[in-house]
């Protein structure tokens, strides 16, 4: 199905996940408008969308660093990334 471009199924699932997160954020914004900004440990006021962006950006760097230092498999990196996501949405 993805032979016309250099995508694999994991790449497709990643983009489906990212667009799904954006869709969930849109639904949450309709249900609970404003996002309730919080002043977290970074010293800046962040909304849900800001925290999602910080989480996704940090996750990309975590995965790249893992690939650079350890290579495959990525299960340990996935655990770190999930912990990073919990931390960002809880404290940032």
Secondary structure, 3 states (H helix, E strand, C coil): CCCCCCCCHHHHHHHHHHHHHHHHHHHHHHHCCCCCCEECCCCCEECHHHHHHHHHHHHHHHHHHHHHHCCCCCHHHHHHHHHHHHHHHHHC
